Amino acid sequence: MTLLLNGLSWLDKNAERVLILIAYSLMTGIIVFAVIERFVFKSQIPWSTSIPIYLFLWVTWIGCSYNVKQRTHLTFNELRSRMSYGAQFACLMLDGVLWLMFGLMVIFYTHEQTMLAYNNFAIVQGTDNMMQWWFYLATPVAWVLLMIRVIQNMYQDYQRYLRHEPFLIAIQKVDTVNEA
């Protein structure tokens, strides 16, 4: 049981990093190999320009989930930091609810698109048997992970609220340069 809990804890900490690393490494490897193939051997693999584009779906959507986990996604913290403690909590909970509602819509429609590609046996351009739905699956999978991160953040914020601890609202200061 301890091994399972340790595995789940590791997965919770590293899921996005591992998925991004795998997708980015595959993209990089394919592009490097394609450049060598093109300029050294004077030929080109037909799928070398299409698969990295599809892998980019995995990188971007899993990256969004990672940013939500790290709380580095787009927020309006300058305004929130000036609000009362209760208003800050209400805004954080509203954020969470809106993320979850938007996530349900994204999952619904992207699942539909993924199933359309699956049912039509759509293959990646330049390949004989690589299915497009494998790549389209990135969006609903990443949004499920993103919604899990949102729920985790909401729980952490609720616990902070009960303990009357400050929320994780960072104010990013931008240095301005005065030109004469």
C-alpha positions in Angstrom: 0.0 0.0 0.0 2.9 2.4 0.8 4.4 1.7 -2.6 1.1 2.6 -4.3 0.8 5.8 -2.3 4.4 6.7 -3.0 3.8 6.1 -6.7 0.7 8.3 -6.7 2.5 11.0 -4.9 5.3 10.9 -7.4 2.8 10.9 -10.3 1.1 13.9 -8.7 4.3 15.8 -8.5 5.7 14.9 -11.9 2.9 13.9 -14.3 3.0 17.1 -16.4 6.8 17.2 -16.5 7.1 13.6 -17.7 4.5 14.0 -20.4 6.0 17.3 -21.6 9.5 15.9 -21.6 8.4 12.8 -23.7 6.5 14.9 -26.2 9.2 17.6 -26.5 11.9 15.0 -26.8 10.1 13.2 -29.6 9.5 16.5 -31.4 13.1 17.4 -31.1 14.3 14.0 -32.2 12.1 13.9 -35.2 13.1 17.4 -36.3 16.9 16.7 -35.8 16.6 13.5 -37.7 14.6 15.1 -40.5 17.2 17.9 -40.9 20.0 15.4 -41.1 18.0 13.3 -43.6 17.3 16.3 -45.7 20.7 17.9 -45.9 23.0 14.9 -45.6 21.1 12.2 -47.4 19.1 14.5 -49.7 15.8 12.9 -49.0 12.9 13.6 -46.7 10.6 11.5 -44.6 7.0 12.4 -45.5 5.7 12.5 -41.9 8.7 14.5 -40.5 6.8 17.8 -40.8 3.3 16.6 -39.6 4.0 14.6 -36.5 5.9 17.3 -34.6 2.9 19.6 -35.1 0.6 17.0 -33.6 3.0 16.4 -30.7 2.9 20.2 -30.0 -0.8 19.6 -28.9 0.5 17.4 -26.1 3.2 20.0 -25.1 0.9 23.0 -25.0 -2.2 21.4 -23.3 -0.1 19.6 -20.7 1.8 22.8 -20.2 -1.4 24.6 -19.4 -2.2 22.0 -16.8 1.3 22.5 -15.3 0.8 26.3 -15.2 -2.5 25.9 -13.3 -0.8 23.5 -10.9 2.0 26.1 -10.3 -0.5 29.0 -10.3 1.5 30.7 -13.0 -1.5 31.0 -15.4 -3.1 34.2 -16.3 -4.6 35.9 -13.3 -5.4 39.4 -12.2 -3.5 39.4 -9.0 -2.9 43.1 -8.8 -6.6 43.7 -8.3 -7.1 40.8 -6.0 -4.2 41.6 -3.7 -6.1 44.9 -2.8 -9.3 43.1 -1.9 -10.4 42.0 1.5 -9.6 38.5 2.6 -13.1 37.2 2.1 -13.3 38.8 -1.4 -10.0 37.2 -2.3 -11.3 33.8 -1.3 -14.6 34.4 -3.2 -12.6 35.3 -6.3 -10.4 32.2 -6.0 -13.5 30.0 -5.6 -15.2 31.7 -8.6 -12.0 31.1 -10.6 -12.1 27.4 -9.7 -15.8 27.1 -10.7 -15.3 28.9 -14.0 -12.2 26.7 -14.8 -14.3 23.6 -14.1 -17.2 24.8 -16.2 -15.0 25.8 -19.1 -13.1 22.5 -18.7 -16.3 20.5 -19.0 -17.2 22.3 -22.2 -13.7 21.8 -23.7 -13.8 18.1 -22.8 -17.2 17.6 -24.3 -16.4 19.2 -27.6 -12.8 17.9 -28.0 -14.0 14.4 -27.1 -16.5 14.8 -29.9 -13.7 15.8 -32.3 -11.5 13.0 -31.1 -14.2 10.4 -31.7 -14.9 11.8 -35.1 -11.2 11.3 -36.1 -11.4 7.8 -34.5 -14.5 6.7 -36.3 -13.3 8.0 -39.6 -9.9 6.3 -39.3 -8.1 9.6 -39.9 -4.4 9.0 -40.3 -1.6 11.5 -39.9 -0.5 12.9 -43.3 2.5 11.1 -44.7 2.0 7.9 -42.6 0.3 4.6 -43.3 -1.0 3.7 -39.8 -0.5 6.6 -37.3 -3.9 7.7 -36.2 -4.8 11.4 -35.7 -7.0 10.7 -32.7 -3.9 9.7 -30.7 -2.8 13.3 -30.9 -6.3 14.9 -30.6 -6.7 12.9 -27.4 -4.1 15.4 -25.8 -6.8 18.1 -25.3 -9.4 16.1 -23.3 -6.7 14.3 -21.3 -4.8 17.5 -20.5 -8.1 19.2 -19.5 -9.0 16.4 -17.2 -5.6 16.8 -15.6 -6.0 20.5 -15.5 -9.4 20.2 -13.8 -7.8 17.9 -11.2 -5.2 20.6 -10.6 -8.0 23.2 -10.2 -9.7 21.1 -7.6 -6.4 20.6 -5.7 -5.9 24.4 -5.8 -9.4 25.1 -4.6 -8.9 22.6 -1.7 -5.6 24.3 -0.7 -7.3 27.7 -0.9 -10.2 26.5 1.3 -7.7 25.0 3.8 -5.8 28.4 3.9 -9.1 30.2 4.4 -10.1 28.0 7.4 -6.6 28.6 8.9 -6.8 32.4 8.0 -3.5 32.1 6.2 -2.6 34.4 3.2 -3.5 33.1 -0.2 -1.0 32.4 -2.9 -1.5 35.6 -4.7 1.8 36.8 -6.1 2.2 40.3 -7.3 4.7 40.5 -10.1 6.5 43.8 -10.1 7.7 45.0 -13.5 10.8 47.3 -13.6 10.1 50.3 -15.7 12.9 52.3 -17.4 12.4 56.0 -17.6 13.9 57.3 -20.8 14.9 60.9 -21.1 
